[in-house]
Amino acid sequence: MFTLEIEGTAVAVINSDEASAKDLFTCDGFKEDIRTMTSGGKPLWDGKADLKVRASNEDEIEIFEDALAEDDGEGEFVDDPRYEGAEEGDDEDEADIVFLVDIDEADEAHA
């Protein structure tokens, strides 16, 4: 698992290989998402700070696993057809992202 870190803050974890994590965390669509998403009223990314992708630590992995277990109710990973290139039945190509920071709801961000 790999973590996206922005200015020393761990922001998100993905369960993929390093190359896929770097591709996803640095693609234009994801960068646009994190520029518009806020936490505590502040954008996750200012569009200028370096996006660091590093191996996740034990605490981050535990948060990731707990979040997925809570999401599905049984702790099993579920295929997500939104990810292109994922082959049916191939768990190695599956990728889930869990944010490690609290994301503001749309109405909170503009309050």
TAHUVEN-V138560 format. One record per residue. N is the residue number from 1. PSI is psi in whole degrees, 0 to 359 (NA if undefined). Layout:
n=[N & N]
psi=[PSI & PSI]
This chain:
n=[1 & 2 & 3 & 4 & 5 & 6 & 7 & 8 & 9 & 10 & 11 & 12 & 13 & 14 & 15 & 16 & 17 & 18 & 19 & 20 & 21 & 22 & 23 & 24 & 25 & 26 & 27 & 28 & 29 & 30 & 31 & 32 & 33 & 34 & 35 & 36 & 37 & 38 & 39 & 40 & 41 & 42 & 43 & 44 & 45 & 46 & 47 & 48 & 49 & 50 & 51 & 52 & 53 & 54 & 55 & 56 & 57 & 58 & 59 & 60 & 61 & 62 & 63 & 64 & 65 & 66 & 67 & 68 & 69 & 70 & 71 & 72 & 73 & 74 & 75 & 76 & 77 & 78 & 79 & 80 & 81 & 82 & 83 & 84 & 85 & 86 & 87 & 88 & 89 & 90 & 91 & 92 & 93 & 94 & 95 & 96 & 97 & 98 & 99 & 100 & 101 & 102 & 103 & 104 & 105 & 106 & 107 & 108 & 109 & 110 & 111]
psi=[151 & 148 & 139 & 126 & 133 & 120 & 46 & 359 & 125 & 121 & 318 & 154 & 141 & 143 & 80 & 180 & 169 & 316 & 316 & 320 & 314 & 318 & 313 & 312 & 341 & 6 & 154 & 319 & 316 & 319 & 321 & 319 & 312 & 344 & 330 & 340 & 145 & 156 & 120 & 28 & 358 & 141 & 144 & 327 & 137 & 359 & 355 & 324 & 149 & 142 & 110 & 129 & 123 & 166 & 138 & 147 & 174 & 319 & 317 & 320 & 319 & 317 & 316 & 309 & 320 & 319 & 318 & 321 & 318 & 321 & 315 & 348 & 344 & 357 & 11 & 143 & 140 & 136 & 140 & 108 & 352 & 339 & 114 & 148 & 349 & 124 & 141 & 129 & 359 & 95 & 337 & 335 & 357 & 140 & 131 & 146 & 134 & 127 & 137 & 352 & 153 & 125 & 129 & 145 & 156 & 318 & 334 & 325 & 334 & 5 & NA]
